[in-house]
Amino acid sequence: MFYYYDDMVTRGRGLILHPGALGDCILTLKLADYLKSRLGLASIDFFGQIRNISFFPGRTSIDRISDISSASISRLFLPSKDFDPSAEKDLAEKFSFYDWIISFMGEEGSDFEANLAVTACLSSAPEISIIPACPPEDYQGHISRFYLESFFNRKLVSLEAFGIDNPHKYLHQQHESLILANLNDVHAGREMLQSRSVGLKGSERLVVICPGSGGGFKCWHIENFIKASQILSSEGFRPIFLLGYVEQERFTCDDVRRLENAGAVLSGLSIEQAVSLLTHTDIFLGNDSGVTHLAGLMGLPVLAVFGKTDPNRFSPLGGRANITVQPEKSFSEFSEASVEDVCSRLREMLD
């Protein structure tokens, strides 16, 4: 069966359902951008965890957001025999505005898909696509490519049929920024850098270092980040350590003190505040983490340190995003050789 452009989508509204973490949600933006720029959806809404998606509207292809925990989505996981769509009028109303619903929850052929379809059809007749949040173990490509392929495979068409004859190049377009900061972000970032806790001087170049990640096994050893920051400081950079909520719980008081001795430390920032900081950043160093994906799609020069996770699948997108694979041992202890290699890569990126 062949599908033509007009069969794929109308110029209506789309909805993405994704309950995942910051990085997971950011990695759907390539699909969202394609739906608007290539397939003609007029707007896209996103149901997710608000703390991870609050910055989307006004900076990305996402127009509106909603808290997925308040949308009663979990009821769709009930066995179909126990699910009464006529009692789900509030849920049906939430779906009534959409011509296309893309869910990263549930599975194809599951009760979730059946319940979603019958509920949405109470008030409209949207197209529904269920996309697995994680590719199969034997999948070789990038996860964002997997999302695109899964969407089109559901319609029996290939990426090439819709103008993506080089998926790798499409995902890593030079200097592409799918997350665009606004003027308020720039002003807020400037105020942050002028505060006493940072005290950035006009001649200093700013390197933001994010030493954490949601998974501890993804984290290059903290002493490596500290040593790298000291080397960069001696070369005219002003390092700022950006700590998320996970790092605030994971790092000891002694860890934080050692970071403070090596550079400024900013912790507990909202994603909007992190965006503001990144608008003034000359280069970014981090692990495989959500903030690293954020920096990459803002178009920053990014160096992501990988160990056990597969960079072919999870590398940050963005034309100036780079990865370095370091020995697994450097994730459990200090490694001078690993630090020197990372600093050398950073210098190459700035030449």
C-alpha positions in Angstrom: 0.0 0.0 0.0 1.4 3.4 -0.9 0.8 6.6 1.0 1.0 10.1 -0.5 1.8 13.3 1.4 -1.8 14.3 1.8 -2.6 10.9 3.2 -0.1 11.2 5.9 -1.2 14.3 7.8 -3.5 17.2 7.6 -2.6 20.7 8.6 -4.0 20.2 12.1 -2.8 19.7 15.6 -0.5 16.9 17.0 0.0 15.6 20.5 3.1 13.8 21.9 2.8 11.7 25.0 6.1 11.0 26.8 6.6 10.6 30.6 10.4 10.3 30.4 13.3 12.3 31.7 14.7 15.5 30.3 17.0 13.9 27.7 14.3 11.4 26.6 11.9 14.3 25.9 14.6 16.4 24.1 15.4 13.5 21.8 11.8 13.6 20.5 12.3 17.2 19.2 13.7 16.0 15.9 10.5 14.1 15.2 8.4 17.1 16.4 10.3 19.4 14.1 9.8 17.1 11.1 6.1 16.9 11.8 5.8 20.7 11.6 8.5 21.6 9.0 8.1 18.8 6.5 4.6 17.3 7.1 2.7 20.5 7.8 1.3 20.1 11.3 0.2 23.5 12.4 0.9 22.9 16.1 2.1 20.2 18.5 1.3 19.8 22.1 3.3 17.7 24.6 2.1 15.8 27.6 5.0 15.0 30.0 6.6 15.7 33.3 6.3 19.5 33.6 9.8 19.9 35.2 11.3 18.3 32.1 9.3 20.1 29.4 8.4 23.5 30.9 10.9 25.3 28.6 9.5 23.8 25.4 6.9 26.4 24.4 8.5 29.4 22.7 11.9 27.7 22.2 11.1 24.5 20.3 8.6 23.0 17.9 6.3 22.3 20.9 3.6 24.9 21.2 1.8 23.9 24.4 2.5 21.5 27.3 0.5 19.7 29.9 1.3 17.7 33.0 0.9 14.0 32.1 0.3 13.0 35.7 -2.8 15.2 35.9 -4.3 13.9 32.6 -5.4 10.5 33.9 -3.3 8.8 31.2 -2.5 5.9 33.5 -6.1 4.8 33.2 -5.5 3.8 29.7 -3.3 0.9 30.9 -6.4 -0.9 32.3 -7.3 -4.1 30.7 -9.7 -3.3 27.8 -12.4 -5.5 29.4 -12.3 -3.3 32.5 -12.1 0.0 30.6 -15.3 2.0 30.1 -14.7 4.8 27.5 -18.0 6.4 28.2 -16.8 7.2 31.7 -13.7 8.9 30.4 -15.3 12.1 29.1 -12.6 14.3 30.7 -9.9 12.3 29.0 -11.7 12.3 25.7 -12.0 16.0 25.9 -8.2 16.3 26.3 -7.8 14.4 23.0 -10.6 16.1 21.1 -8.3 18.8 19.6 -5.9 16.5 17.9 -5.5 15.1 14.4 -2.5 13.0 15.3 -1.5 11.4 18.6 2.0 10.0 19.0 2.5 8.0 22.2 5.8 6.8 23.7 3.7 5.0 26.2 2.2 1.5 25.7 2.9 -0.9 22.9 1.3 -1.6 19.5 -1.6 -4.0 19.8 -1.8 -3.5 23.6 -4.8 -2.6 25.8 -3.3 0.9 26.1 -3.4 1.4 22.4 -7.0 0.1 22.1 -8.1 2.2 25.1 -6.4 5.3 23.7 -8.0 4.8 20.3 -11.5 4.3 21.6 -11.3 7.2 24.0 -9.9 9.6 21.4 -12.6 8.6 18.9 -15.3 9.7 21.3 -14.8 13.3 20.2 -12.6 13.1 17.1 -10.9 10.5 14.9 -7.1 11.2 15.2 -4.4 9.1 13.7 -2.6 7.2 16.5 1.0 6.1 16.4 2.6 4.1 19.2 6.4 4.5 19.2 8.6 2.4 21.6 10.5 4.6 24.0 13.6 2.4 23.6 14.9 0.7 20.4 15.5 -3.1 20.4 18.9 -4.2 21.6 20.1 -5.0 18.1 19.2 -1.5 16.7 22.4 0.1 15.3 21.3 3.8 14.8 20.6 6.9 16.8 17.5 6.8 19.0 16.1 9.9 17.2 16.5 8.1 13.9 14.6 5.2 15.5 11.7 7.5 16.4 11.5 8.8 12.8 11.7 5.3 11.3 9.1 4.0 13.7 6.7 6.8 12.8 7.1 6.2 9.1 7.2 2.5 9.2 3.8 2.5 10.8 2.6 4.1 7.5 4.6 1.7 5.3 6.9 4.4 4.0 10.7 4.9 4.4 12.6 8.0 5.5 14.0 8.3 2.0 10.4 8.7 0.7 10.1 11.8 2.7 13.4 13.5 1.7 15.7 12.0 4.3 18.1 10.2 2.0 21.0 10.6 4.5 19.5 10.1 8.0 22.8 10.6 9.8 23.4 14.0 8.1 19.8 15.0 8.7 20.1 14.3 12.5 23.5 16.1 12.8 23.0 19.1 10.5 25.7 21.7 10.9 24.9 24.4 13.5 21.3 23.2 13.8 19.5 24.6 16.8 16.2 23.0 17.6 16.1 24.8 21.0 16.2 28.5 20.5 16.7 30.8 23.5 14.8 34.1 23.6 15.9 37.6 24.6 14.6 37.1 28.2 16.9 34.0 28.5 19.9 36.1 27.4 19.1 38.8 29.9 18.5 36.3 32.7 21.8 34.6 31.9 23.7 37.8 32.0 22.3 38.7 35.4 23.3 35.2 36.7 26.8 35.6 35.5 27.1 39.0 37.1 26.1 37.7 40.5 28.7 37.4 43.3 28.6 33.6 43.1 29.9 33.6 39.6 31.7 36.9 39.0 32.5 36.3 35.4 35.1 38.8 34.0 34.7 40.3 30.6 37.8 38.7 29.2 37.1 35.2 30.4 35.6 32.5 28.3 32.9 30.4 29.9 33.0 26.6 30.1 30.0 25.0 31.7 30.7 21.6 33.2 27.9 19.2 34.1 29.5 16.4 36.1 26.3 14.5 36.7 23.7 12.3 35.0 20.5 10.4 35.9 22.5 7.2 35.9 25.6 7.2 38.1 27.4 4.7 35.8 27.3 7.4 33.1 29.4 9.8 35.2 33.1 10.3 34.5 34.8 10.4 37.8 34.3 13.7 39.7 38.1 14.1 40.1 38.5 14.1 36.4 36.1 17.0 36.0 37.8 18.9 38.8 41.3 18.4 37.2 39.9 19.3 33.7 38.4 22.5 35.2 41.8 23.4 36.7 43.6 23.0 33.4 40.9 25.0 31.6 41.2 27.8 34.2 44.9 28.0 33.6 44.1 28.5 29.9 41.8 31.5 30.4 38.5 29.8 30.9 36.0 30.4 33.7 34.5 27.0 34.7 31.0 26.8 36.2 29.8 23.5 37.5 26.1 22.9 36.9 24.5 20.5 39.4 21.0 19.1 39.0 18.8 17.7 41.7 20.3 14.2 41.3 23.8 15.6 42.0 22.6 17.5 45.0 21.6 14.2 46.5 24.4 12.1 45.1 27.4 14.3 45.9 28.7 14.6 49.4 29.4 18.0 51.1 33.1 17.3 50.5 32.5 16.7 46.8 30.7 20.1 46.5 33.5 21.9 48.4 36.1 20.5 46.0 34.0 21.6 43.1 33.7 25.1 44.6 37.5 25.2 45.0 37.8 24.5 41.2 35.1 26.9 39.9 31.7 28.4 40.6 28.9 26.0 41.4 25.3 26.5 40.5 22.8 24.0 41.7 19.1 23.4 41.6 18.5 25.6 38.6 15.3 25.1 36.6 15.7 24.1 33.0 14.8 27.7 32.0 17.6 29.0 34.1 20.0 26.4 32.6 19.0 27.6 29.2 19.7 31.2 30.3 23.2 30.2 31.5 23.9 28.3 28.3 23.2 31.3 26.1 26.5 32.8 27.3 28.5 29.6 27.3 31.6 29.2 25.0 31.9 25.4 25.4 30.1 22.7 27.4 31.6 19.5 28.9 29.3 16.8 30.4 28.3 13.2 30.6 25.6 11.4 28.7 22.8 13.5 30.3 19.7 15.5 29.7 21.6 18.8 30.0 24.2 17.7 27.5 21.4 17.0 25.0 20.0 20.4 25.9 23.3 22.1 25.1 23.7 20.2 21.9 20.4 21.2 20.4 21.0 24.8 21.5 23.9 24.7 19.0 26.7 24.9 21.5 30.1 23.4 21.1 29.6 20.3 23.3 31.9 17.5 24.3 30.0 14.5 25.8 32.1 12.0 27.7 30.8 8.4 27.1 31.8 5.2 28.7 29.3 2.3 29.0 26.5 3.8 27.0 26.5 3.6 23.2 27.3 7.0 21.6 26.0 5.7 18.3 22.6 5.5 19.9 22.6 8.3 22.5 25.1 11.0 21.4 23.8 14.6 21.7 22.4 16.0 18.5 23.5 19.4 17.1 26.1 20.4 14.5 28.7 21.3 17.0 28.2 18.4 19.4 31.1 16.0 19.8 31.6 12.8 21.8 34.7 11.2 23.4 34.7 7.6 24.6 36.9 7.2 27.7 38.0 4.0 29.4 35.5 2.5 31.8 38.1 2.8 34.6 38.0 6.6 34.3 34.4 6.5 35.4 35.3 4.8 38.8 38.6 6.6 39.5 40.8 9.5 38.6 42.7 9.1 35.3 45.3 11.8 34.3 45.6 10.3 30.8 41.8 10.5 30.4 41.7 14.1 31.6 44.5 15.1 29.2 42.7 13.5 26.3 39.4 15.3 27.1 41.2 18.7 27.4 43.0 18.1 24.1 39.6 17.4 22.4 38.2 20.6 23.9 41.2 22.6 22.6 40.7 21.1 19.1 37.0 22.1 19.2 37.9 25.8 19.9 40.7 26.1 17.3 
